Amino acid sequence: MVGPVPDNGRVVVGVDGSKHARRALRWAVDEAHRRGSKLEVVWAWLPAAIYPPFDDGRSREEAERRELEALDRLLVDEGLAADALVPIVTSVVQGLTVQVLLDAAVGADLLVLGSHGHSTFAGALLGSVSLHCMTHASCPVVIVRAA
């Protein structure tokens, strides 16, 4: 008889498809497995209307569907199928990346981020999202640098 899965905590990882986020995702999977925790993979997105130069005429629903597909592709690319070593919960949330991640981190045991996202500045040691989350999260934060 299979009983309820024990609640051994929650590791949250923020992803955006960048090489830094992919490395953070792999690190977070290993850490969640080590802890016996579930892994929550969070992908934040903003509608193109907020950044008009990137507006390609898609509806909000179409944009959200594409973001979900991008997250699914990322998980498949990283070999994280339904039978992964840890229970994985995914969410695609519309909003400012920093706020989405800080909200997701509430009640988590750990927030894992890549050192940079898609909007990196060459030579910077830490991205602005990572830095802001590191100083404002309600849980410990791990920043994973790309190899």
C-alpha positions in Angstrom: 0.0 0.0 0.0 1.4 3.4 -1.0 0.8 6.1 1.5 1.1 9.9 1.1 4.5 11.2 0.0 6.2 12.8 3.1 6.6 16.5 2.9 10.4 16.9 2.9 10.4 20.5 1.8 10.5 22.4 -1.4 13.4 23.6 -3.6 12.4 26.4 -6.1 14.5 27.1 -9.2 13.9 30.0 -11.5 14.5 29.3 -15.2 14.5 31.3 -18.4 16.2 28.9 -20.9 19.6 30.5 -20.6 22.7 28.4 -20.1 23.0 29.8 -16.5 19.4 28.7 -15.8 20.0 25.3 -17.2 23.0 24.8 -15.0 20.9 26.0 -12.0 18.2 23.6 -12.9 20.6 20.6 -12.9 22.0 21.7 -9.6 18.5 22.1 -8.1 17.5 18.7 -9.2 20.5 17.2 -7.5 19.9 19.2 -4.4 16.2 18.3 -4.2 17.1 14.7 -4.7 19.7 14.9 -1.9 17.2 16.5 0.5 14.3 14.3 -0.5 12.4 17.4 -1.5 10.1 18.3 -4.3 11.3 20.6 -7.0 9.3 23.6 -8.2 10.5 25.0 -11.6 9.3 28.5 -12.1 9.4 30.4 -15.4 8.3 34.1 -15.3 7.2 36.0 -18.4 5.9 39.4 -19.4 3.5 40.2 -22.2 5.0 41.8 -25.2 2.8 44.9 -24.6 5.1 45.8 -21.7 8.1 45.8 -24.1 6.6 47.1 -27.3 9.8 46.6 -29.4 9.2 42.9 -28.9 5.5 42.9 -29.7 4.9 40.4 -32.5 1.2 40.6 -32.5 0.5 37.4 -30.4 -2.4 37.3 -28.1 -1.8 36.9 -24.4 -3.0 33.3 -24.6 -0.7 32.5 -27.5 2.2 34.1 -25.7 1.5 32.1 -22.5 1.2 28.9 -24.5 4.6 29.5 -26.1 6.1 30.1 -22.7 4.7 26.8 -21.4 6.1 25.0 -24.5 9.5 26.6 -23.9 9.5 25.3 -20.3 8.4 21.9 -21.4 11.2 21.8 -24.0 13.7 22.9 -21.4 12.7 20.0 -19.1 12.9 17.5 -22.0 16.2 18.9 -23.1 17.6 18.4 -19.6 16.2 14.9 -19.3 13.6 15.7 -16.7 10.8 13.4 -17.6 7.8 12.5 -15.4 9.9 9.7 -13.9 12.6 12.1 -12.7 14.5 11.4 -9.4 12.4 14.0 -7.7 8.8 15.1 -7.8 8.7 18.2 -10.1 6.0 20.9 -10.2 6.2 23.5 -12.9 4.7 26.9 -13.2 4.7 29.6 -15.8 3.8 32.9 -14.1 3.1 36.2 -15.8 4.9 39.0 -14.0 8.1 40.7 -13.2 10.8 38.1 -12.8 12.0 39.2 -9.4 8.6 39.4 -7.9 7.5 36.1 -9.4 10.6 34.4 -7.9 10.3 36.1 -4.5 6.6 35.0 -4.3 7.5 31.4 -5.3 10.2 31.3 -2.6 7.8 32.0 0.2 7.7 28.9 2.4 10.4 27.2 0.3 13.6 25.7 1.8 15.8 27.0 -0.9 15.7 29.3 -4.0 18.1 28.4 -6.8 19.0 30.8 -9.6 21.5 31.0 -12.3 24.0 33.9 -12.0 22.6 35.5 -15.1 19.6 35.2 -17.3 19.0 36.2 -21.0 19.7 39.8 -20.3 23.3 39.5 -19.2 25.8 42.2 -19.2 29.2 41.0 -20.3 31.7 40.8 -17.5 29.1 41.2 -14.7 29.6 38.8 -11.8 25.9 38.6 -10.9 22.7 39.4 -12.8 20.2 42.0 -11.4 17.5 39.4 -10.8 19.9 37.1 -8.9 21.2 40.0 -6.8 17.8 41.3 -5.9 16.5 37.8 -5.0 19.6 37.1 -2.9 19.0 40.2 -0.8 15.2 40.0 -0.5 14.2 36.3 -0.5 12.5 34.8 2.6 14.6 31.6 2.3 18.3 30.8 1.6 19.4 31.4 -2.0 21.9 29.6 -4.1 23.4 31.3 -7.1 24.8 28.8 -9.6 27.4 30.1 -12.1 27.7 28.6 -15.6 30.8 26.4 -16.0 
